[in-house]
């Protein structure tokens, strides 16, 4: 509100004055200033006092004049840097020859409101009445200001007058907007680059959990905003953001301190001007808060006031970026020549003298009162010697902001030189071509855009299209050396015209708040290999829990966001940090189960061969003749093949073995059961034929027996041929049964064909069982039907239990179950049908007679 009233009043009076064709100042703000007349006056605004006391404005009477406190030696040196540069230019015949540059320097009190008053004071000029007809400009350019908010206020005020403003310490990236601030220039890099540099610093040391403190003005807000945008690209989270201002009451400062103490963030960025941060630094030191690594912006990292041994206890190890330093040797002699007599009546010099010597200076003409540091009881004599005082004020070896002021003055001087002078004649003599009285602000602005020169220190000075200089920073580290806080340069940051940047740090020379060990800044410790990050609900992404990777996935790096799947043939190890090749599992000839089944199969094979040998050796005996030697031989041959079938199931599956094992099993068992079926029919017809008028034997001879066996087997052959033709079995890798194993198995290809073949064998076995069961009451001495019935019961029982066991058995046990079913059913047929006959042939030869075989049958008939 105060600013709006102020601007309206000035504009209104300006219009009234111009309407009268005479520029008349109707009033002034009574601001203290440093002034020297010249052909051209350069304006300067500096925060010589760093705090404006609150003024109550009732809007009923004229507001009182602003009162400022807190004399700032650092800012006063900036004013002297401007004066030094102007005097150096005045003594240089090659730059603005025969033109004397004067100055008018006023105080801003680091307040936007007071800065506006200062700007209007400069625009209006010094004289109460100007004799020129018309409102001529009072000065071509203004060197201002240190704070971004203050520079914004000035730029928006003097921008409509096209007056150029060259800042030496305003870094807000918002000021690079030429549409909003077309006449703004600066000799300090934009915070756009500082934010990038700070983000690279944070990334370099792996900090991901950072607190931020911003000043409640454009400098702090835009600075932290730019920093946040940059660090988020690297996955860094901002734990908290607090605001601070030099005018805050103590309870607000205590609230910020409480936030710092309660937060888990031990790395804190302070994007705050030194004057705004200092009250907070005092409170943190008072409460003895230590263990925090502070990151400083360029506004306070090299400030002298907080660089004390007491504040170092809490802020030791601070690291941050500062503009490049420069030594100006002649400047020290200039500073030592400051004396109240050189600037009579200047309140600035009075405050300076009192601060340096700790006394009270009385002037003949007392200037307006500023509540500076005036608590001394002794009186200054004016004979005190500055060269007898040791103070950082006189150290000109590491000038940063002062050097920016120096460059700003020279930039304006070169722009004026290019505007007013031109080369004439054959000898290219520089002559005055422009009219000093007719200088226009827009002309100075246009020439500032084109300024490009190399100063006496070898540095190129120019402005880009945004009015910014090239970005270059030193990395500063606070270190304590013999009780004195030193600002040690430990690296640098540079940008290139193509947009690239380079951060160089000597890590070994850094002293952190924790000593030589780099401090940690994480909300959650990085997840170890084998685990992944899981975000906590409602918290930033930097705060997470570590979740073990699921089976089959791994995380082989620290802090993995996601677990990655292992290739199909691999599986995760127990630690979930590497993939290992899965074990290959199949029923091998070398494992215990494979050896056992192979042995049993070969034993059955040998037993079948032995049975064949017995039957062949005793082929002429009655029991062999009565057993239908043709069907018995065919049945024994099929049993021989059945015992060989399991061997195709053992070993690593291949395309041929998979096709062979299923088709061989189906066909041999179909042949085997067909033979049993034929024997059953023969037995039934043989004994039914003993009844009168029964001709079944004639109708069921060897030819019919062969037809039954061949036709029943042929059906299975057709099923297997179709199976192999349409969808044959093939070797397959089963990854589902076991996580850590690859099961090599034979895929049936077609489940329908597999169960059709198995079902057909079951149909033949069931038919055979029914027929044998119906013939169970044949004569006891040769009741083969009972033996077939018993063998078929075992056969069917085995295969009925096989299906659920086959489906539920995992891996190689599936194959083992199938082999077991084959061997069990084959042994049942061999032993139940042929063992009794071999027993009689070998151990009871007296029963191997026709009489004994037919005896029971005759007795029954009688």
C-alpha positions in Angstrom: 0.0 0.0 0.0 2.9 2.3 0.9 4.5 1.6 -2.4 1.3 2.3 -4.4 0.8 5.6 -2.7 4.4 6.6 -3.3 4.3 5.7 -7.0 1.0 7.5 -7.6 2.3 10.6 -5.9 5.5 10.8 -7.9 3.8 10.2 -11.2 1.1 12.8 -10.4 3.7 15.4 -9.5 5.7 14.6 -12.6 2.8 15.2 -14.9 2.0 18.5 -13.1 5.5 19.7 -13.4 5.8 18.8 -17.1 2.5 20.6 -17.7 4.1 23.8 -16.4 7.1 23.3 -18.8 9.4 23.5 -15.8 10.7 20.5 -13.8 10.1 21.4 -10.2 10.6 19.1 -7.3 7.8 19.6 -4.9 9.4 17.6 -2.2 12.1 15.0 -1.3 12.6 12.1 0.9 15.5 13.6 2.8 17.7 10.6 2.0 21.4 10.7 3.0 23.7 10.3 0.0 27.2 10.5 -1.3 27.3 13.0 -4.1 29.9 14.3 -6.5 29.1 16.5 -9.4 30.3 15.8 -13.0 29.4 16.1 -16.6 27.5 12.9 -16.3 26.0 11.6 -13.0 25.9 7.9 -12.4 23.4 6.8 -9.8 24.0 4.2 -7.2 21.8 2.4 -4.7 23.4 0.3 -2.0 22.1 -1.3 1.3 24.4 0.7 3.5 22.1 0.1 6.4 20.6 -3.4 6.3 17.2 -2.9 8.1 14.4 -0.4 7.9 12.5 0.2 11.1 8.8 -0.2 11.0 6.9 3.0 10.4 3.3 3.4 11.4 1.4 5.2 8.7 -2.1 6.5 9.6 -2.7 8.1 6.2 -3.9 11.2 7.9 -0.6 13.1 8.2 2.6 13.1 6.1 4.5 9.9 6.8 7.7 10.3 8.8 11.0 9.8 7.2 12.3 6.2 7.1 14.7 5.2 9.8 17.3 2.6 9.1 19.6 0.6 11.4 22.4 -1.8 11.1 25.3 -0.2 9.3 26.8 -2.7 6.9 30.6 -2.4 6.4 30.4 -4.8 3.4 27.8 -2.7 1.6 29.8 0.5 2.4 32.8 -1.0 0.7 30.6 -1.5 -2.4 29.9 2.2 -2.5 33.6 2.9 -2.3 34.2 0.4 -5.1 31.9 2.5 -7.3 33.6 5.7 -6.3 37.0 4.2 -6.9 36.0 2.9 -10.4 34.6 6.3 -11.3 37.7 8.1 -10.2 39.8 5.6 -12.1 37.8 6.2 -15.3 38.1 10.0 -14.8 41.9 9.7 -14.7 41.9 7.5 -17.8 42.2 9.6 -21.0 41.4 6.6 -23.3 37.9 6.2 -21.8 35.5 9.2 -21.9 38.3 11.7 -22.3 37.5 15.3 -21.1 34.3 14.0 -19.5 34.0 13.8 -15.8 31.7 11.2 -14.3 30.0 12.2 -11.1 27.9 10.1 -8.7 24.9 10.1 -6.5 24.8 7.2 -4.1 21.8 6.6 -1.8 20.8 4.0 0.8 18.1 1.4 0.2 18.1 -0.1 3.7 17.7 -3.5 2.0 14.0 -2.6 1.7 11.9 -2.5 -1.5 10.0 0.5 -0.2 13.1 2.5 0.7 14.7 1.3 -2.6 11.8 3.0 -4.5 12.3 6.2 -2.6 16.0 6.0 -3.5 15.1 5.4 -7.2 12.8 8.4 -7.3 15.4 10.5 -5.6 17.9 9.6 -8.3 15.4 10.3 -11.1 14.4 13.7 -9.7 18.0 14.9 -9.3 19.6 17.0 -6.6 18.5 20.6 -7.4 15.2 21.9 -6.1 14.5 23.8 -9.4 15.9 22.9 -12.8 16.5 25.7 -15.2 16.2 23.6 -18.3 13.1 24.0 -20.4 11.5 20.6 -20.3 12.2 17.5 -18.1 15.7 16.4 -19.0 17.1 13.2 -17.6 19.3 13.6 -14.5 21.5 10.6 -15.1 22.0 8.0 -17.9 22.1 4.8 -15.7 21.8 3.5 -12.2 24.0 0.9 -10.5 21.7 -1.0 -8.2 20.8 -3.2 -6.2 22.0 -6.0 -4.0 18.6 -7.7 -3.4 16.5 -9.2 -6.2 13.2 -7.9 -4.8 14.7 -4.4 -4.6 16.0 -4.6 -8.2 12.6 -5.8 -9.4 11.0 -2.8 -7.7 13.5 -0.4 -9.4 13.4 -2.1 -12.8 9.6 -1.9 -12.9 9.7 1.8 -11.8 12.4 3.1 -14.1 11.7 0.7 -16.9 9.0 2.8 -18.5 11.6 5.7 -18.6 13.9 3.3 -20.5 16.6 4.0 -17.9 19.2 1.2 -17.7 19.7 -0.5 -14.4 22.9 -2.5 -13.8 22.9 -4.7 -10.8 25.9 -6.1 -9.0 24.3 -8.6 -6.6 20.7 -9.4 -7.8 20.7 -13.0 -9.0 17.0 -13.9 -9.3 16.5 -15.8 -12.6 13.2 -13.9 -13.0 15.2 -10.8 -13.9 16.4 -12.5 -17.1 12.9 -12.0 -18.5 13.5 -9.2 -21.1 9.8 -8.8 -21.8 9.3 -7.7 -18.2 12.6 -6.1 -17.5 13.9 -4.8 -20.8 16.4 -2.3 -19.3 17.9 -4.6 -16.6 21.5 -5.8 -16.8 23.8 -7.4 -14.2 27.4 -8.3 -13.6 26.6 -11.3 -11.4 25.4 -14.6 -12.9 21.7 -15.6 -12.7 20.5 -18.0 -10.1 19.5 -20.2 -13.0 23.2 -21.3 -13.2 23.6 -21.3 -9.4 20.7 -23.7 -9.1 22.4 -26.0 -11.6 25.7 -25.8 -9.8 24.0 -26.5 -6.4 22.2 -29.5 -7.9 25.4 -30.9 -9.3 27.0 -30.4 -5.9 24.2 -32.3 -4.3 24.4 -35.1 -6.9 28.2 -35.3 -6.5 28.0 -36.2 -2.9 24.9 -38.4 -3.1 22.7 -36.3 -0.9 19.0 -37.0 -1.4 17.3 -35.6 1.7 17.7 -31.9 2.0 16.0 -29.1 3.9 15.7 -25.6 2.4 15.4 -22.2 3.9 14.4 -19.3 1.6 14.1 -15.6 2.2 10.6 -14.3 1.9 11.3 -12.4 -1.2 11.9 -13.0 -4.9 15.5 -14.0 -4.4 14.7 -16.8 -2.0 11.5 -18.0 -3.6 12.8 -18.2 -7.2 16.2 -19.5 -6.0 14.7 -22.5 -4.1 12.2 -23.1 -6.8 14.9 -23.4 -9.4 17.0 -25.5 -7.1 14.1 -27.9 -6.4 13.4 -28.3 -10.2 17.0 -29.1 -10.8 17.6 -31.6 -8.0 14.3 -33.5 -8.7 15.9 -34.6 -11.9 18.4 -36.5 -9.8 15.8 -38.0 -7.4 16.5 -35.6 -4.6 13.7 -34.7 -2.2 13.2 -31.5 -0.2 12.4 -32.5 3.4 11.1 -29.1 4.4 11.0 -25.5 3.1 11.0 -22.6 5.6 11.0 -18.9 5.1 13.0 -16.2 6.9 13.3 -12.5 6.8 15.3 -10.0 8.8 12.2 -8.2 10.0 10.6 -11.4 11.4 9.8 -11.4 15.1 11.5 -13.9 17.4 8.6 -16.3 17.6 8.8 -16.8 13.8 12.5 -17.4 13.9 12.0 -19.9 16.7 9.5 -21.8 14.6 12.1 -22.2 11.9 14.6 -23.4 14.4 12.1 -26.0 15.7 11.6 -27.3 12.2 15.4 -27.7 11.8 15.7 -29.6 15.1 12.7 -31.9 14.4 13.7 -32.7 10.8 15.8 -35.8 9.9 17.5 -33.8 7.2 21.1 -33.0 8.1 21.9 -31.1 4.9 20.2 -27.7 4.7 20.4 -25.2 1.8 20.0 -21.5 2.9 19.0 -19.5 -0.2 18.9 -16.3 1.8 20.7 -12.9 1.8 23.1 -12.5 4.7 21.0 -9.8 6.3 18.0 -12.0 6.4 19.8 -15.1 7.6 21.9 -13.5 10.3 19.1 -13.5 13.0 18.5 -17.2 12.4 22.2 -17.9 12.6 22.4 -16.2 15.9 19.5 -18.2 17.3 20.9 -21.5 16.0 24.2 -20.7 17.7 22.5 -19.7 20.9 20.7 -23.0 21.1 24.0 -24.9 20.2 22.5 -26.8 17.2 25.3 -28.6 15.6 25.8 -31.6 13.2 24.2 -29.9 10.2 25.9 -29.4 6.9 24.9 -26.0 5.5 24.9 -25.2 1.8 25.2 -21.5 1.2 24.0 -19.4 -1.7 26.4 -16.7 -3.0 24.5 -14.1 -1.0 26.1 -15.1 2.3 28.8 -17.7 1.8 31.6 -15.0 1.9 29.9 -12.5 4.2 32.2 -11.2 6.9 29.6 -10.5 9.7 28.6 -14.2 10.3 32.2 -15.5 9.7 33.0 -15.5 13.4 34.4 -18.2 15.6 31.2 -18.3 17.7 28.9 -18.9 14.7 31.4 -21.3 13.3 30.5 -23.8 16.0 27.1 -24.3 14.3 28.0 -23.4 10.7 31.5 -24.8 10.4 32.1 -26.6 7.2 29.5 -24.6 5.2 30.0 -25.1 1.5 28.5 -22.9 -1.3 29.1 -21.0 -4.4 30.5 -17.5 -4.8 31.2 -15.3 -7.7 34.8 -15.3 -8.8 37.1 -13.2 -6.6 39.5 -10.5 -7.8 42.2 -8.5 -6.1 42.2 -4.8 -6.8 45.6 -3.6 -5.3 45.1 0.1 -5.6 41.8 -0.1 -3.9 43.3 -0.7 -0.4 45.1 2.7 -0.6 41.8 4.3 -1.6 40.0 2.8 1.4 42.7 3.9 3.8 42.2 7.5 2.6 38.5 7.6 3.7 38.1 10.4 6.2 35.1 12.4 7.4 36.8 15.5 6.0 36.7 14.1 2.5 33.0 13.5 2.8 31.8 16.4 5.0 28.3 15.9 6.4 28.0 12.3 5.1 26.2 10.1 7.6 27.6 7.0 5.8 31.2 8.0 6.5 30.2 9.0 10.1 28.7 5.5 10.7 31.8 3.9 9.1 34.2 5.9 11.3 32.3 5.0 14.4 32.1 1.3 13.6 35.8 1.1 12.8 37.1 3.0 15.8 34.3 2.3 18.3 33.7 6.0 19.1 31.2 8.7 18.6 31.9 11.3 15.8 30.4 14.7 16.1 30.1 16.7 12.9 29.6 20.5 12.6 26.5 19.9 10.5 24.7 16.9 11.9 23.1 14.8 9.2 19.8 13.0 9.6 19.9 10.4 12.4 20.4 6.7 11.6 20.3 4.4 14.5 23.6 2.7 13.8 26.1 1.4 16.3 26.4 4.4 18.6 26.8 3.0 22.1 30.4 4.2 22.7 31.2 6.6 25.4 34.4 8.1 23.9 34.4 10.7 21.2 36.2 10.4 17.9 38.9 13.1 17.3 39.1 12.7 13.6 42.8 12.0 13.9 42.4 8.2 14.1 44.4 6.3 11.5 42.8 3.6 9.4 46.1 2.0 8.6 46.5 1.1 12.3 43.3 -1.0 12.2 43.2 -4.6 11.3 39.8 -5.3 9.7 38.5 -7.5 6.9 37.1 -4.3 5.4 40.6 -3.4 4.1 41.3 -6.9 2.6 41.1 -6.3 -1.1 42.6 -9.6 -2.1 39.3 -11.5 -2.4 36.8 -8.9 -3.7 33.7 -10.5 -5.2 30.7 -8.2 -5.0 32.9 -5.1 -5.0 34.4 -6.4 -8.2 31.0 -6.8 -9.7 30.3 -3.1 -8.8 33.6 -2.2 -10.4 32.6 -4.1 -13.6 29.1 -2.5 -13.6 30.6 1.0 -13.5 33.0 0.2 -16.3 30.2 -1.3 -18.4 28.2 1.9 -18.1 31.3 4.0 -19.0 32.1 1.9 -22.1 28.4 2.2 -23.2 28.6 6.0 -22.8 32.0 6.1 -24.6 30.6 4.1 -27.5 27.6 6.4 -27.6 29.4 9.8 -27.3 32.6 9.2 -29.2 33.5 8.1 -32.7 36.7 7.8 -34.7 37.5 10.5 -37.3 40.2 11.3 -39.7 43.0 9.2 -41.2 44.6 8.6 -37.8 41.3 7.3 -36.4 41.3 10.0 -33.7 38.6 9.6 -31.1 36.5 12.7 -31.0 33.3 13.6 -29.2 30.4 13.1 -31.6 27.4 13.0 -29.3 25.7 15.6 -27.2 26.0 15.0 -23.4 23.0 17.2 -22.7 21.0 15.2 -25.2 21.7 11.8 -23.8 18.6 9.5 -24.0 18.1 6.6 -21.7 17.1 4.2 -24.6 20.4 5.0 -26.3 22.4 4.1 -23.3 20.4 0.9 -22.9 21.0 -0.1 -26.6 24.8 0.5 -26.2 24.9 -1.5 -23.0 23.5 -4.5 -24.9 26.5 -4.2 -27.2 29.1 -3.6 -24.6 32.1 -5.9 -24.9 35.6 -5.2 -23.5 38.4 -6.8 -21.6 39.2 -5.0 -18.4 42.6 -4.4 -16.8 42.4 -7.8 -15.1 42.0 -9.7 -18.4 38.4 -10.6 -17.9 35.9 -10.2 -20.8 32.9 -8.1 -19.8 29.7 -8.5 -21.9 26.0 -9.2 -21.5 24.1 -12.0 -23.3 20.6 -11.5 -24.8 19.1 -11.6 -21.3 21.4 -9.0 -19.9 23.4 -11.7 -18.0 27.2 -12.2 -17.8 28.8 -15.6 -18.4 28.4 -17.8 -15.3 31.5 -18.7 -13.3 31.6 -19.6 -9.6 34.1 -20.5 -6.9 33.2 -23.3 -4.4 33.8 -21.9 -0.9 34.3 -23.9 2.2 34.2 -22.4 5.7 37.3 -23.5 7.7 38.7 -22.4 11.0 42.4 -21.4 11.0 43.8 -20.2 14.3 40.5 -18.9 15.5 39.8 -17.1 12.2 37.1 -18.3 9.8 38.6 -18.6 6.3 36.6 -18.8 3.1 38.7 -21.5 1.3 38.2 -22.1 -2.4 37.9 -25.8 -2.9 36.7 -25.9 -6.5 34.9 -24.1 -9.3 32.0 -24.2 -11.6 32.0 -22.9 -15.2 29.6 -22.8 -18.1 30.4 -22.8 -21.8 28.7 -20.9 -24.6 27.1 -24.1 -25.9 25.2 -24.6 -22.7 27.5 -27.2 -21.1 28.8 -27.0 -17.5 31.7 -28.3 -15.5 32.0 -28.8 -11.8 35.5 -29.3 -10.4 36.0 -30.1 -6.7 39.1 -30.9 -4.6 37.3 -33.2 -2.1 40.5 -33.8 -0.1 40.7 -30.1 0.9 37.1 -29.8 2.1 36.4 -29.7 5.9 32.8 -30.8 6.5 30.7 -30.2 9.6 31.5 -33.8 10.4 35.2 -33.4 9.8 36.8 -35.1 6.9 34.0 -37.6 6.4 31.4 -36.6 3.8 28.1 -36.2 5.6 25.1 -38.4 4.7 21.7 -37.1 3.7 19.2 -39.7 3.1 15.6 -40.2 4.3 16.1 -44.0 4.0 19.3 -45.8 3.6 19.9 -47.2 0.1 18.4 -50.7 -0.3 21.1 -53.4 -0.5 21.3 -55.7 -3.4 18.5 -58.2 -3.4 15.9 -55.7 -2.4 13.9 -52.9 -4.0 12.5 -49.6 -2.9 8.8 -49.4 -1.9 7.5 -45.9 -1.4 5.9 -45.0 1.9 2.4 -43.7 1.5 2.1 -40.0 1.9 5.8 -39.4 2.0 8.4 -38.2 -0.6 9.9 -40.7 -2.9 13.2 -40.5 -1.0 11.5 -42.1 2.0 10.9 -45.8 1.3 11.1 -49.3 2.7 13.3 -52.1 1.3 11.3 -55.1 0.1 13.1 -58.3 -0.8 12.8 -59.2 -4.5 10.3 -61.9 -5.4 11.6 -65.4 -6.4 12.9 -65.3 -10.0 13.8 -61.6 -9.8 17.0 -59.9 -8.7 18.4 -56.5 -7.8 22.1 -56.5 -8.4 22.7 -52.8 -7.6 22.4 -50.8 -4.4 19.2 -48.7 -4.2 17.4 -50.5 -7.1 13.9 -49.1 -7.8 12.7 -52.3 -9.4 13.7 -55.9 -9.4 14.5 -57.4 -12.8 13.4 -60.8 -14.0 16.0 -63.5 -14.5 16.2 -65.1 -18.0 14.0 -68.1 -18.4 16.8 -70.6 -17.9 18.0 -68.8 -14.8 16.7 -68.3 -11.3 17.5 -65.9 -8.5 20.0 -67.1 -5.8 19.1 -67.0 -2.1 20.3 -63.4 -1.8 18.3 -62.3 -4.8 21.2 -60.4 -6.1 22.3 -62.6 -9.0 20.8 -65.1 -11.4 22.1 -68.6 -11.4 21.5 -71.3 -14.0 18.7 -73.6 -13.0 19.4 -77.3 -12.3 18.3 -79.5 -15.2 16.2 -82.4 -14.0 15.1 -85.5 -15.8 15.0 -89.2 -15.0 18.6 -90.2 -15.6 20.3 -93.5 -15.9 22.7 -92.3 -13.2 20.5 -91.4 -10.3 19.2 -93.9 -7.8 15.7 -94.0 -9.2 16.8 -94.4 -12.7 19.2 -97.2 -11.8 16.5 -99.0 -9.8 13.9 -98.8 -12.6 16.4 -99.9 -15.2 17.4 -102.8 -13.1 13.8 -103.9 -12.5 13.1 -103.5 -16.2 16.1 -105.6 -17.2 15.1 -108.2 -14.6 11.7 -108.5 -16.1 13.2 -108.7 -19.5 15.5 -111.6 -18.3 12.5 -113.3 -16.6 10.5 -113.1 -19.8 13.4 -114.5 -21.8 13.7 -117.3 -19.3 10.0 -118.0 -19.6 10.3 -118.1 -23.4 13.3 -120.5 -23.0 11.3 -122.8 -20.7 8.3 -122.8 -23.0 10.5 -123.4 -26.0 12.4 -126.3 -24.2 9.2 -128.0 -23.1 7.1 -127.2 -26.1 6.2 -130.8 -26.6 4.7 -131.2 -23.1 1.0 -131.3 -22.6 0.8 -128.1 -20.6 2.6 -126.1 -23.2 0.5 -127.6 -26.0 -2.7 -127.0 -24.1 -1.6 -123.3 -23.6 -2.0 -122.4 -27.2 1.7 -122.0 -28.0 1.1 -119.5 -30.9 -0.7 -117.0 -28.7 1.7 -117.7 -25.8 4.7 -117.0 -27.9 3.1 -113.7 -29.2 2.1 -112.7 -25.7 5.7 -113.4 -24.3 7.1 -111.4 -27.2 4.9 -108.5 -26.4 5.8 -108.7 -22.7 9.4 -108.7 -23.8 8.7 -105.4 -25.6 6.8 -104.1 -22.6 9.8 -104.6 -20.4 11.9 -102.7 -23.0 9.5 -99.7 -23.1 10.7 -98.2 -19.7 14.1 -97.8 -21.1 12.8 -95.2 -23.6 11.4 -93.2 -20.7 14.8 -92.9 -18.9 17.4 -90.4 -20.1 17.3 -86.9 -21.5 14.2 -86.4 -23.7 14.8 -86.0 -27.4 12.4 -85.6 -30.3 12.8 -89.3 -31.3 12.7 -90.7 -27.7 9.5 -88.7 -27.0 7.7 -90.0 -30.0 9.0 -93.6 -29.4 8.2 -93.9 -25.8 4.5 -93.1 -26.1 3.8 -94.9 -29.3 5.8 -98.0 -28.3 4.0 -98.1 -25.0 0.6 -97.8 -26.6 1.2 -100.4 -29.4 3.0 -103.0 -27.3 0.4 -102.9 -24.6 -2.4 -103.1 -27.1 -0.7 -106.1 -28.6 -0.2 -107.6 -25.2 -3.8 -107.2 -24.1 -5.0 -108.4 -27.5 -3.1 -111.6 -27.0 -4.6 -112.0 -23.5 -8.0 -111.3 -25.0 -7.4 -114.0 -27.6 -6.2 -116.5 -25.0 -9.3 -115.7 -22.9 -11.6 -116.4 -25.8 -9.7 -119.6 -26.7 -10.0 -120.8 -23.1 -13.7 -120.1 -23.0 -14.4 -121.7 -26.4 -12.2 -124.7 -25.6 -14.1 -125.7 -22.6 -17.5 -124.7 -24.0 -16.8 -127.0 -26.9 -17.0 -130.1 -24.6 -20.7 -129.6 -24.3 -22.9 -131.7 -26.8 -23.7 -130.1 -30.1 -21.1 -127.2 -29.6 -19.1 -126.3 -32.7 -17.4 -123.1 -31.3 -14.0 -124.7 -31.7 -14.4 -125.0 -35.4 -15.6 -121.4 -35.7 -12.7 -120.0 -33.6 -9.5 -121.5 -34.9 -6.0 -120.0 -35.3 -7.1 -117.7 -38.1 -9.7 -116.1 -36.1 -7.3 -115.7 -33.2 -4.8 -114.0 -35.4 -7.6 -111.7 -36.8 -8.6 -110.7 -33.2 -5.0 -109.9 -32.2 -4.2 -108.0 -35.4 -7.4 -106.1 -35.5 -7.3 -105.0 -31.9 -3.7 -104.0 -32.3 -4.4 -102.2 -35.6 -6.8 -99.8 -33.9 -4.1 -98.7 -31.6 -1.6 -98.4 -34.5 -4.1 -96.0 -36.3 -4.5 -93.9 -33.1 -0.7 -93.6 -32.8 -0.2 -92.8 -36.5 -2.7 -90.0 -36.3 -1.1 -88.8 -33.1 2.3 -88.6 -34.7 1.0 -87.1 -37.9 -1.1 -84.3 -36.4 0.4 -83.4 -33.0 3.3 -85.6 -32.1 5.0 -85.6 -28.6 8.0 -83.3 -28.3 10.7 -82.5 -25.7 9.7 -79.6 -23.5 11.1 -77.6 -20.6 8.8 -77.3 -17.7 9.5 -74.1 -15.6 6.3 -74.2 -13.6 6.8 -77.2 -11.3 10.0 -75.9 -9.6 11.5 -72.5 -9.3 15.1 -73.6 -9.1 14.9 -76.5 -11.6 14.1 -77.0 -15.3 12.2 -80.2 -15.7 13.0 -81.8 -19.0 10.0 -83.8 -20.1 8.1 -85.1 -23.1 5.1 -83.1 -23.8 2.4 -85.4 -25.1 1.5 -82.9 -27.8 -2.1 -83.9 -27.9 -3.7 -84.8 -24.5 -6.7 -86.2 -26.5 -4.4 -88.6 -28.4 -2.6 -89.7 -25.2 -5.7 -90.5 -23.3 -7.3 -92.1 -26.3 -4.4 -94.5 -26.5 -4.5 -95.1 -22.8 -8.3 -95.5 -22.8 -8.2 -98.0 -25.7 -5.8 -100.2 -23.6 -8.2 -99.9 -20.7 -11.1 -100.9 -22.9 -9.3 -104.1 -24.1 -8.3 -104.9 -20.5 -11.8 -104.4 -19.2 -13.2 -106.6 -22.0 -10.7 -109.3 -21.2 -11.5 -109.0 -17.5 -15.2 -109.5 -18.0 -14.7 -112.6 -20.3 -12.2 -114.1 -17.9 -14.5 -113.5 -14.9 -17.4 -115.2 -16.7 -15.1 -118.3 -17.2 -13.8 -118.5 -13.7 -15.6 -121.8 -12.9 -13.7 -123.9 -15.4 -11.9 -127.1 -14.1 -9.5 -126.4 -11.3 -6.4 -128.2 -12.6 -6.2 -126.0 -15.7 -8.3 -123.0 -14.9 -6.4 -120.4 -16.9 -9.4 -118.1 -16.9 -8.9 -117.5 -13.1 -5.2 -116.6 -13.8 -6.2 -114.2 -16.5 -8.9 -112.7 -14.3 -6.4 -112.2 -11.5 -3.8 -110.7 -13.8 -6.4 -108.4 -15.4 -7.6 -107.2 -11.9 -4.0 -106.3 -11.1 -3.5 -104.6 -14.5 -6.7 -102.6 -14.2 -6.0 -101.6 -10.6 -2.5 -100.4 -11.6 -3.7 -98.2 -14.4 -6.7 -96.8 -12.5 -4.4 -95.6 -9.8 -1.9 -94.5 -12.4 -4.0 -91.5 -13.7 -4.2 -89.5 -10.4 -0.7 -90.4 -9.5 0.5 -89.4 -12.9 -1.3 -86.0 -12.8 -0.1 -85.2 -9.2 3.5 -86.3 -9.5 6.0 -83.5 -10.1 9.0 -83.5 -12.4 10.8 -86.7 -13.0 8.5 -88.5 -10.7 5.8 -88.3 -13.3 8.0 -90.4 -15.6 8.8 -92.8 -12.7 5.1 -93.3 -12.0 4.5 -94.2 -15.6 7.4 -96.6 -15.7 6.2 -98.1 -12.5 2.7 -98.7 -14.0 4.2 -100.3 -17.1 6.4 -102.6 -15.0 3.7 -103.5 -12.5 1.1 -104.3 -15.2 3.7 -106.3 -17.2 4.9 -108.3 -14.2 1.3 -109.0 -13.3 0.7 -110.5 -16.7 3.9 -112.4 -16.8 3.7 -113.8 -13.3 -0.1 -114.5 -13.1 -0.3 -116.2 -16.5 3.0 -117.9 -16.9 4.4 -118.5 -13.4 2.0 -121.3 -12.5 2.8 -123.1 -15.7 6.6 -122.7 -15.3 6.1 -124.0 -11.7 4.5 -127.2 -13.0 7.0 -127.6 -15.8 10.0 -127.2 -13.7 9.0 -128.3 -10.2 6.0 -130.6 -10.7 6.7 -132.5 -13.9 4.4 -135.3 -12.7 1.5 -133.0 -13.2 2.6 -132.1 -16.7 0.5 -135.0 -18.2 -2.6 -135.1 -20.4 -4.3 -137.2 -17.8 -3.8 -134.8 -15.0 -4.8 -131.8 -17.2 -8.0 -133.6 -18.4 -8.7 -135.4 -15.2 -10.7 -132.8 -13.4 -12.6 -132.0 -16.5 -13.7 -135.7 -16.9 -14.6 -136.0 -13.2 -16.8 -133.0 -13.5 -18.4 -134.3 -16.6 -19.2 -137.6 -14.9 
